[in-house]
Amino acid sequence: MDNLNNKKELLKTELINKIRDNELDSIVMNVMLKFIDRAKIGKNKYNTDMDRNDLELKDWINHSLEEQMDNMLYMYKVNTIL
């Protein structure tokens, strides 16, 4: 766990430096905020996060496939409206 916490701290420092040094444009920062909000929702809903290690590779693939299938449905719906 210490290794994970160290990695998180390094990433946090790197991100803070990039923001401070104005290396990120507003679009990138807005997308990052959306990812952070989405991660909070997932953590609250499922009581876990992406650092979990209870899933096998096949489980991650299945989760991704299910998400992509949902996305296809959303895009198909939007296409029917246009």
C-alpha positions as a LaTeX table, in Angstrom:
\begin{tabular}{lrrr}
\hline
Residue & $x$ (\AA) & $y$ (\AA) & $z$ (\AA) \\
\hline
Met1 & 0.00 & 0.00 & 0.00 \\
Asp2 & 2.90 & 2.36 & 0.69 \\
Asn3 & 4.07 & 1.94 & $-2.90$ \\
Leu4 & 0.61 & 2.91 & $-4.16$ \\
Asn5 & 0.45 & 5.90 & $-1.81$ \\
Asn6 & 3.92 & 7.01 & $-2.93$ \\
Lys7 & 2.86 & 6.74 & $-6.56$ \\
Lys8 & $-0.29$ & 8.76 & $-5.87$ \\
Glu9 & 1.74 & 11.48 & $-4.14$ \\
Leu10 & 4.18 & 11.68 & $-7.05$ \\
Leu11 & 1.32 & 11.94 & $-9.53$ \\
Lys12 & $-0.40$ & 14.59 & $-7.43$ \\
Thr13 & 2.80 & 16.65 & $-7.27$ \\
Glu14 & 3.32 & 16.32 & $-11.02$ \\
Leu15 & $-0.24$ & 17.41 & $-11.72$ \\
Ile16 & 0.00 & 20.38 & $-9.36$ \\
Asn17 & 3.24 & 21.45 & $-11.05$ \\
Lys18 & 1.69 & 21.23 & $-14.52$ \\
Ile19 & $-1.28$ & 23.33 & $-13.42$ \\
Arg20 & 0.95 & 25.86 & $-11.63$ \\
Asp21 & 3.24 & 26.15 & $-14.66$ \\
Asn22 & 0.22 & 26.69 & $-16.93$ \\
Glu23 & 1.04 & 23.61 & $-19.04$ \\
Leu24 & $-2.59$ & 22.49 & $-19.32$ \\
Asp25 & $-5.24$ & 24.20 & $-21.40$ \\
Ser26 & $-8.79$ & 24.77 & $-20.18$ \\
Ile27 & $-10.18$ & 21.82 & $-22.14$ \\
Val28 & $-7.72$ & 19.39 & $-20.59$ \\
Met29 & $-8.41$ & 20.75 & $-17.11$ \\
Asn30 & $-12.19$ & 20.51 & $-17.61$ \\
Val31 & $-11.89$ & 16.90 & $-18.77$ \\
Met32 & $-9.70$ & 16.12 & $-15.77$ \\
Leu33 & $-12.32$ & 17.59 & $-13.44$ \\
Lys34 & $-14.99$ & 15.47 & $-15.10$ \\
Phe35 & $-12.84$ & 12.35 & $-14.59$ \\
Ile36 & $-12.38$ & 13.27 & $-10.94$ \\
Asp37 & $-16.13$ & 13.80 & $-10.48$ \\
Arg38 & $-16.85$ & 10.52 & $-12.24$ \\
Ala39 & $-14.35$ & 8.69 & $-10.02$ \\
Lys40 & $-16.05$ & 10.11 & $-6.91$ \\
Ile41 & $-19.44$ & 8.91 & $-8.15$ \\
Gly42 & $-18.03$ & 5.44 & $-8.82$ \\
Lys43 & $-16.35$ & 5.31 & $-5.41$ \\
Asn44 & $-19.60$ & 6.24 & $-3.68$ \\
Lys45 & $-21.73$ & 3.91 & $-5.78$ \\
Tyr46 & $-19.48$ & 0.82 & $-5.71$ \\
Asn47 & $-17.41$ & 1.52 & $-2.59$ \\
Thr48 & $-14.19$ & 0.91 & $-4.52$ \\
Asp49 & $-11.94$ & 2.62 & $-7.06$ \\
Met50 & $-9.67$ & 1.80 & $-9.98$ \\
Asp51 & $-6.83$ & 0.85 & $-7.64$ \\
Arg52 & $-8.78$ & $-2.28$ & $-6.71$ \\
Asn53 & $-7.05$ & $-5.60$ & $-7.29$ \\
Asp54 & $-9.89$ & $-8.07$ & $-6.87$ \\
Leu55 & $-10.62$ & $-8.44$ & $-10.58$ \\
Glu56 & $-8.91$ & $-10.59$ & $-13.17$ \\
Leu57 & $-7.91$ & $-9.22$ & $-16.56$ \\
Lys58 & $-10.94$ & $-10.92$ & $-18.14$ \\
Asp59 & $-13.21$ & $-9.06$ & $-15.69$ \\
Trp60 & $-11.70$ & $-5.71$ & $-16.69$ \\
Ile61 & $-12.19$ & $-6.58$ & $-20.36$ \\
Asn62 & $-15.82$ & $-7.49$ & $-19.73$ \\
His63 & $-16.43$ & $-4.24$ & $-17.84$ \\
Ser64 & $-14.96$ & $-2.30$ & $-20.74$ \\
Leu65 & $-17.02$ & $-4.19$ & $-23.31$ \\
Glu66 & $-20.20$ & $-3.49$ & $-21.34$ \\
Glu67 & $-19.34$ & 0.20 & $-21.15$ \\
Gln68 & $-18.69$ & 0.31 & $-24.90$ \\
Met69 & $-22.00$ & $-1.41$ & $-25.59$ \\
Asp70 & $-23.77$ & 1.25 & $-23.50$ \\
Asn71 & $-21.92$ & 3.95 & $-25.42$ \\
Met72 & $-23.07$ & 2.47 & $-28.73$ \\
Leu73 & $-26.68$ & 2.59 & $-27.53$ \\
Tyr74 & $-26.33$ & 6.23 & $-26.49$ \\
Met75 & $-24.75$ & 7.17 & $-29.81$ \\
Tyr76 & $-27.37$ & 5.27 & $-31.80$ \\
Lys77 & $-30.09$ & 7.11 & $-29.89$ \\
Val78 & $-28.45$ & 10.47 & $-30.60$ \\
Asn79 & $-28.12$ & 9.54 & $-34.27$ \\
Thr80 & $-31.85$ & 8.80 & $-34.47$ \\
Ile81 & $-32.58$ & 12.27 & $-33.12$ \\
Leu82 & $-30.32$ & 14.11 & $-35.60$ \\
\hline
\end{tabular}
